[in-house]
Amino acid sequence: QVQLVESGGGLVQPGGSLRLSCAASGSIFRFNVMGWYRQAPEKERELVATMTSGGNTNYAVSVKGRFTISRDNAKNMVYLQMNSLKPEDTAVYYCNYNGIHWGQGTQVTVSS
């Protein structure tokens, strides 16, 4: 079993920045994929960004160039640096491990 705990969400004005963090614990495999997904009200959950333990990344087109995913494998942490935030980035952001395990989510609201 894997436990994921997100932090770092909040309210930010358009054009602002936030950094999300996710701490993983439990049965962590050396080779894995961790990432971020988001779900806006009345919409499907969608991929934001993923990163393998080897450093390969994948981004949604809508966030490419604005968001950066990073990891600290020694600490089993994954981060999401979000810059130039837009109102349409408002959603609950979820951390994911290997496509199976989910965190509880953290709310990001972009509004003036």
N, C-alpha and C positions, 0 to 999 in steps of 0.2 A: 504493500500500500504506500501511496505517496500523498503527502499533504502539501498544499500550496497556500501561501498567505501573501496577498497583495497589499500594497500600501502606496500612498502618494497621490491619490486622486484629489479632486477638489473643484473649486470654481475659479475660472480664469477668463480674462477678457480676450476677445478675438485678437489674434496676433501674438498672444502670450505663449508661455512655455510651461510644461509640467514634466516631471520625471516619475514614472511608475517603477516600483520595485516588486519583485516576487521572490520569496524565500521558499525553497523546496526542501523537504525532509522526508525521511523514510527510506524505502527501497529504491535508491537512485542508481540507475545503471550508468556505467562509465560513458557509454555511447548513447546519446539520446537527443531528442528534439524538444526544445522549450519555446514557447511563443506566447503571443498575445492575440486575443480575439476581442471583439466588441459587439454589443447588442444595443441598438437604439430602440426606443419605445415602438412597439408594433412592427418591428423589423426582425429579420432573421439574424442569428449570430453570424458574424463574418470574420474572416482572417484579417489581422492587421499586419503581423510580422512573425516570422519564426527564425530560429537559429539553431543549427546543430551543435553538438559538443565539439565538432571539428571546425566550427566557424562559418559554415555556409549559411547564408541568409536568404530570406524570401520576404518580399513586401507586397502589400496590396498596392495597386496602381494609385489609389487615392491618397496614400500617405508617403509614397516614394519621394525622397528629397526633403521631406519635412520631419519624418520620424526616424529614429535610429535605435535598433535593438542591439543589446550587448549582454555579455555574460561574464560571470566569474565562476568558473567551474569548480575551483577549490572551495568556494563557499556555497555552491549550489544556488546561485542567485542569477536572475535574469532581470534586465532593466529595459525600459522603453523611454527614451528621451523624445518628447513631443514638442516640436517648435512650430511657429506660425500656425497656431491652432485656429480652427474655423468652427463656427456654430454647428456645422454638420459633423464634427468630430464628437459631439455630445453623445455619450453612451455609457453603459456599464462595461468596463474593461476587465476581461478575465485572463488569468494566467493559465497556461495549459502545458502538460507534460506528456510527451509521446502520443498526443492525440486522444488520450484516455482520461487523464486526471485533470480536474478543474479546481481553481480557487473559488473563493466566495464572491469575487468581483469587487471592483472599486469604481465609484461614480466619478466620471469626468464631465463637467458642465462648462461649456464655452459660451459665454453670454456677456453682453455689456450691461 
